[in-house]
C-alpha cells in the first residue's frame, strides 16, 4: 500500500533513541516499569517453555500438574487476559526450580504488531543513523551514561544482561569516583576550602556499583540492534528518509483518496511534498533534528566571511577540515579554537590534538565544571526518587524549569576527559581559557585564517585556522517550522521554549501530538534529553496511546498488551479451573 494513502495509528518523527524507545515500548507486552523484574522474567520463562513443562499451582489440592496456557499471538497479543473465558482469569501463582534465563536477547519475546506505525527521519532510513554517525565522526568510544540508561522497555538491567550474555565485559568502562562510602561533612568542607571540584564527592551507594559502568559506543550500538531485532522494527518500509516540514490536525477533505475516520487526523507534509496521515504523532527529535536552533556566537553567511573556516559541532562532516588537514600534511603550524564548556568540546580538543593540530585553544564562558554526568549526582544516586518526587510535586512549571537549570547547570566535562585535556595542556598542545569570550573576529580569505580578540585578552594568540562552536542548541517549539500550524490552531503555554504539555506528554487533551526528549523537559525532568528521558517518555506515551486509539478505532483489548494493563498475574493462570 502506498504510504501516503494509509492512515497510520502512530507516526514517529525521528529515528534516534527517543523514537526507538517509543517504537519498542509500543511492542512490549510486559514492560518492566509495570512488572517487577521477577514477574517479568517469570512470564517470559513460562512463555518460552509453554506446553513443555508442568507447572504446579500453589494452593491447589489436586495432584495433577497444570500446563501453561498457550495464547495465540496472531489473534491477540495480550498476556493479561485468559482467552478461554469471558471473565478475567483468576489469579494463580507458579513455582519451579528451573533457572530463569535473562531476557536481554530472548528471541521469544512477543511483540504487539496490531499498532500501525511509521517512522519518518530526515537523516536516513535506519534506526540511530544520526546518533551513530555523530559518534563515529567524533571518534567517541564511550557513552557518558551509566548502564541503566538505555531504550529497552523490557528490562531495566537489560544492557548489563546483554553484555554478560555476549561476553563483552571488556567493553564496560567503570565510572570511578562516584560509588563508595559517603563523604563526610568534614571532608566535603575541606574540599570546598581547597577549591577542588565538589562533583567528585561520592554520593552513590556501594550496592549500586554494578550499575555505574558505561558501555562502549560499539556495545551500545549492538545492544540497540538487538532491541530492533527483538521487536521486529527493521521491517522494510518501517522507516522512511523524509524530513517533516509541516504538521496539521483536522478533518480530511472528502476529495482525498483516503478513508477518513469520523475524527480528526494528522497530516504530515515532508520536504518532498509527500503527505502522510496518522491518528497520533510522536515528535522524537534530538538536538540535531529539524527546527532545533544551533547556538552560534556569530555565524558567517558566506566563504568570504569565513563560513568554510568554522562550524558547529553538530555539523562536523570530516575532521579536521580540508584546509587544516592540508597544512598538517605539509608539516606547517596549525592552530584551532574550540568554543564551549561541555563534553563535546573536550572531545573535539582531544581529537584535534590526536589528528596532528599544533595547538588547540579551548575557550569557555564559564568556569571549568567537572561532573560524571550532565545531571548532578543527587538525580542519579540513591536519593533520585526524592528529587523526582519534588520535581513532579512542584506547584508551577516555572518552578520545574528552575529545578532543571539547577540540576543540569550548563555544560560539564567528565573526570576522564578532564585528565586527557590536562595531559594535552601539560605537553603544550592545548591551552584552557575559562571565563573568556571572543569580542571581535576578522577573517582573511587569502590566508584562510581568523584574527580574534578576546576578553580577557589571550597573550600571543596566533592566527587561527579553524573554529569549532561546541555551544549546544536551543529548543523552542514556537520557532520550529513544522509546528507552525499547530501553534496557530492549538496554542498552548510555552516557557522559555519548552511546551507545557499534559502529563502524558500530549500537546493538548484534544490534540494527540506527543513530544518526548528535550522538549518534554517540564514533564520528564532534568533527564529528559538523556537516554533515561527517552525511556520514561516512551512509557508515558504508551499508556496514553491506549486511550487515544481505543476511542478512535476500538482496539482497547489489544492495547492492554502493549500498555501492560490488566491483572499482571493473569499470565500465570493454568487451565482455568476453579481454585477457590
N, C-alpha and C positions, 0 to 999 in steps of 0.2 A: 504493500500500500504506500502511496506517495505520502511522505511525512507531512506535507502541507495540507492534506485533505482529511487528516485524522485529528480528533480531539483527544489528547492525552490526558491521563489523570493528573500527572505531575510533570512539569518541565523544570529541570535543574539548570541554572545558568552558572557554569563554572565546573571544570573537571579536576579541581585541585583537592586538597584534603577535606575541605568543608563539603564539597559536592560528593566526594566519595563516602564521607561519613553518613550523609543523608541517604544516598542510594543503598548502601549496605544495611543501614538501620531499618529501612522500609522492608527489606527482605529477610530480616532476622525475626524468627518467631518467638525466641526466648531470650530477650535482651538481658544482659547481666545487671542492668540498672533496676530491673524488676525482680528477677530471680536472684537468690543468693548464689554464690559460685557453686556451692554444694548441690543445690537443686538443679542448677543449670547443667552441670556436668552429669548429674544422675539422669536427667531427661535424655540427654544425647546418648548416654550409655545404653539406656533402655531401647531407644530408637535403633541404635546400631545393632543390637542383639535381639531385636523383636522377632518372636517366633522361634528363637533358638534356645532361650533359657527359661527355666521355670522359676517364676518369682513368687515367693510365699508372702501373702499379705499378713501383716501383723494384726492381731485381734480376731482373726477368723478361727472358728472351732473345727472347720473342715480340714481334713488331712491332705486333700488333693491340692496340687500346685495350681496357680493361675497364670496362664500365659499372657504376656503383654499384648494388648490390642494393637494391631497394626492399622494406622489410619491412612486413608487414600490421599496421596499427595496431589494427584491430578484433579480431584474434585474439591478438596478443601484443605488448606494448609494451616489449620488451627489446632494445636495440641491441647488447647484449654477446654475443649468440649468433647463429649462422647458422641460419636456419630450414630451409635446404635440406639440412642434413647432421645426422645424429645426434651426430656428434662435434663437439668445439669447433673453431671455424674457425681456420685457420692465420693467423698474423699477417702483415699486409701494411702497406705504407705508400703514401701517395699524395703527389703534388705537383701544384701548379697555380700558375700565375702570376696567377690572378684574385684580386682583393682579397677579404678575408674580412669580411663585414658584422658590425656589432655585434649583440649578442643581446638588448639591453635591451628592445626591444619587438617581437621577432621573433614574429609570429603563428603561424609554423610550428612553434614549439616543441611537442614532443609531451608528452603528459601521461598518467600511468598512472591510468586510471579503473577498474581492476579492484578497487580497495580501496573498500569501502563505508564512507563516513564521514558523520558527522552532527555539527553544531556546536550547542551549547546555550549561550546567553548571556542573562543577566538584564537587560541594558540594551536590546537590540533585536535585530532580525533582519538587521542589516547588519554587514559587517566593519568594525572600527575605530570603531564608533559612540561608545563611551565615550571613547576616545582623542581623536577629532575634536571631540567636544562639550567636553571639558576645555580643549583649546587654543583653541577658539572663545570659550568663556566668559571665559577669562583674557586673550584677545586677544594670544596669543603668536604672534609672526610667524616665529620662527626656532627650529630644533631646536638642542639643545646638542651633539648627537652629530656626529662627522665623517662624511664621505661614505661610508666603507666600513662604517658601522654601518647595516644595513638587514636586511630579512627575505627578500631574493631568494636562493633556493638555487642559482640558475643561474650567477651571475657576481658575483665579489667586487667588481668595479668597475661593476656594473650601474647604480647610480644616477648615476654620472658619465657613463656612456654614454647613459643615457636623457636626461639634462639636455642633452647636446650634440645628440642627435638631434632633440629638440623645440625646440631653440634657446632655452633658458631659463637661460643662464649668468648673467643678471642676478638670478636667484633664489638664487644662491650667496653666502654671507657668508664672507669669509676669517676664519679663526681666527688672528688676528695674534698674534705674540709667542711662538709655540711651535715655529716652524720656522726653521732657520737654523744658523749656526755654534754649536758647543758653547761654553757659557760657561766661561771659565777658572776654575780653583780660586781664583785671587786675587780675581776679580770676585764669585764666589759668597761668599767670606769678607767682602768689603766690603758686599755686600747684606745679609748676616746682621747685621753690625755696625750697619748703618743702620736695621735694623728693617723693611726693605721685604719684601713677600711673596716667599717663596722659589719659589713655584709659577710665577712669571713667568719663571723661568730657562728657556733654550732647551734642550730635550732630544730633539728630533725632527729627523731628518736632512733636509737640504735637498732630497734626491732625492724625498722623500715630500710635497713641498709641495702637489702637486695633490690629495692626499687630505685635506688639512686645511682644507677648506671645510665649512661646514654648510649644509644646504638650508633653504629657507623651509618653513613648515608646509604651505603650499599645494602646493609642489613635491613634498614627501614624500607627501602625500595622493594626488596624481595618480600618483606612481610606484607606490604600493601598489595603486591602482586598476588600473594596467596589469598588475601581477602577478596580481591576482584574475582579470582577463580572460584572461590568458595560460593559466592553469591551469584555466579553466572553474569557478571557485569561487563564481560568483554565480548558480548554478542555483537555481530556485525550490525552497524546502523544504530547502536545504542548511543554513541557519541558522534555528533556532527561538528565539523570545524565551521562554525558560524558565529560571527560576532553580533550579539544582540544590540540593536541601536534604539529600539523603541518598544515600550510595553503599554498596552491599553487593556482596560477591563470593561466589558459591557456586552450587550446583546449583539449577535451577529446579523448582518443583513440577510434577507431571505434569498437574494440572488446568488449567494455564495454556494459552491458545491460542497457544503459541509452540513452534516446532520446536526444542527444546533440543538442543544438541550433547552429546557424551559427555564434556564437560569443563565446568569452572566458567565462568560468565559474570558480567558486572557488571550490576546493576540500579540504574539511576539514577532517583530519585524527585524530582520538581520541586514547586515551591510550589503548583501547580495540582492536584497529586495524580497527574499522569500518570507513567507508568513507561516507561523506555527501556532497551534491552538491548544489550550490546556485548561483544566478546571482549577488547578493550583500551580503556583510558580514558586520556586525557591531560588533566591539570589545567594549564591555561594561563591562570590568572587573574592579573591585575595587582594593583596596590596598592589599587584600589577594588573588588576582587572580593568575593564573599560569603565571610564568615568572616575577612576581614582586619580586624584591630582598629586603628582610628584612635587616635592618641595625643592625649589632651587633658590640659592642666594641671588642668583641672576641667571638668565638663560639667553645666550646668543641666538639671534634669529637666522644667521647665515654664516658661511665659511669665512667671510672677511672679518666678522666679529668674533670668530673663534669657535663656531659650532662644532667643528671637527676636532677640536683640541680639548674638549671636556664632555662629560656625560654623567647622567645619573647612574647610581649603582644598579638600578633596576633595568637599565638599558644596555648594559655591557654585552656585546656580542662576541668580541675577541679580546684577548688580553695578552700582552699590552697592546696599545693602539699601534697601527702600522708605522706611524712616524717614530714612536719610541722604540719599537722593535728594530727598525732600520738603524737607528743610532746605536743601539746595543750591539748589533751585528758588526757595526763599524768601529766598535770599541770607543765610542765617544761618550762624554759625560752626559748623563740624563738625570733630570730632576722632576719629581712628580709630587703634587699636592693632593692629599686626601682630606676632605672636609666631612666631619661627622663625629659622633661620640658613641655610636653603638657597635655591636659585634661585627656587623658587615664592614664597617670602616677599618677595624683592626685586621680582619681577614684580607681586605684589599691591600693594606700596608704590607702584610706578610707575603702575599703573593707577588707584589711588585718587587720586593727585595729578592725573593727567590728567582724571579724571572730575569734579574740582572740590572735593575734600575740602580743607578749610583747612589741616590739618596731620596728618601721619601719624607716629606714634611707633613706631619699629622696635626691638623688644626681642629680644635673643638671649642664651641662657645662656652661650655660649662666646665665644671671640674671633671677629672677623670674618675668615673664611677666603676667600681668592681663589684659584680654580682654574679652568682652562679646562674641565675635565671633572669629573664626580663621582668619577672614578678619578684616582690620581696618575699623572703623565706616564710613569714607567717602565712602566706597564701598557699604555700607548698607543703608545709610540715604538718605536725600532729594537731595543730590548732586551726587548720584551714577551714574546718566546718564552722567554727565560731566566726571567722572572718566572713565567710559566705552568708551565714545567717544574718550578720549585721548589715551586709550589703542588701540582701533581699528584704530586710525589715526597715530599710531607710524610708523616711516619710516622703521624700521628693526625688525626682530624677536629678535635680541639681546636686543633691547630697551624694547620690550614687556616682555622679561624674567626678566629684572631688575625691571620692574613695578610689576611683580608677586612676586618677592622676597621681595620687599618693602612692598607690601600690606599684605602679609602673615607673614613675619618677624619671621619665626620659630615657635616653639611650644608656646602655651599660655594656661592659666587656667582661667576659668570664676570666677567672683566675688563670686558666690555661693560656689564653691568648694574651693576657697581660704579661706573662712570663716570656712569651715568644716576642712580643713587641719590644719589651725591655732588653732582650738579648740583641735585637737589631740596633737599638739605641746604643748599647754598650760597644758595639762594633762600628759605630758611626755610620750606620746605613739608614738610620731613621732618626727623626727629631720630633718630640712631642711638645705641642704648644697649647696649653689649656687657657680658657677664657680669652680666646683670640678670635678676632673676626677680620675678614677681608673688607677693607674700606674703599679700595679703588682697584680697578683692573684694566689693563690695556693689552690688546693682542696685536702682535706684529705678524702679518701674513707672510712676509718674506722669510723670517727666521722660524716661523711657526712656534713661537714661544709667547708666554704671558709675562708681563711685568706686574707684580702685585704689591700693594701696600696694605699693611695690617695694623690693627690696634689691639694690644701694644705692638710696636714695630719689632720685626724679627731681624736681628743683625745679619748682614751679608746674605740676604735672601737672593739666590741667583735667579736667572730667567727660568721659568717653569715650562716644561714640555707638555704636560697634560694635567688636568684637574678632574678628580672623581668626587662627585657630590653624593656621599652616603648619608643623605639628610632626610630620609624617610618619605612618607606620603601622607596626604591629607584626605580624609574620607568625609564627604558631605553629600548627603542624599539630595540636597537642593541643587547641587551643581552637576549631578550625573545626568547626561543627556537621555539615557534610556528610561529614566524615571520622570522625565519632564511632564508627560501626560498624567501619570499617576499623581504627581504633586499638585497639578492643576485641578484634577477631577476629585481627588480624595485627599485633601490636605490634612496633615497631622502635625502635632507639635514636634519641633526639632530643636535640640540643644547642642550647640557647637558642632553641628554637622551630624550628630547621632540622632536617629529617629526614636521617638517614644512609642515603641511597639507594644503590642499586647504581651501578656506573659507567655503566650505561645509563639512569640516572635513573628506574629502576623501584623501586617501593616495597619489594618483596622478589622473589627469584627465582621464587617461585610465585604472585606477585600482579602481573600486568601493568598496574599503575596507574602511569603516568608523571607526573612533576612537573617542570615547567620554569619558568623565570623566577626570581624572587627566592627561592622556596623550594628551588630546586635549587642554591643557592649553594655548598654543601660539595663539590659535584662540578664545577660550572661555573666557580667562582672569583668574584672581586670584580665581574666584569662581568655576573653573572647577571641583575640587574634591568634591564640595558640592552638595546638592540637587538642588540648583539653576543651577549649571552647567549641571546637568543631564537633566533638563527640557529644558534649552537653547540649549544643544547639540541635543536633540531629535527634536527640531523644525527645526534646520538647516538640519539635516539628512533627515527628511521627505520631505522637499522641493526638495532636490537633488534626492531622490529616484524616484520622479515623472518623471524626465528626463531620468534617467537610465532605469527604467522599461518600459517607453514609447518607447524608442529606441529599446529595446530588444524584447518586445512582444506586443507592440501597445496597451497599456491599459491607454492611456492618459486621456480618458474621465472619467475612473473610478478613476484615481489618483486625478482628480480635487476635489473629495470629501475629501480624507484624507489629501491633501495638503492645503485645504482651499482656492483654487484659484478660479478665475472667479468673476462674479458680486456678491458681498456679499449681495445685496438686492434682488437678484432673487428669493430667497426662500420665499419672502413675496408676490410674484405675485399671483393674483387670477385666473380667468378663461381664461386669455389670450386675453381678448377683447381689442380693440384699445382704449387707454386712452388719445390719443393726443388731 
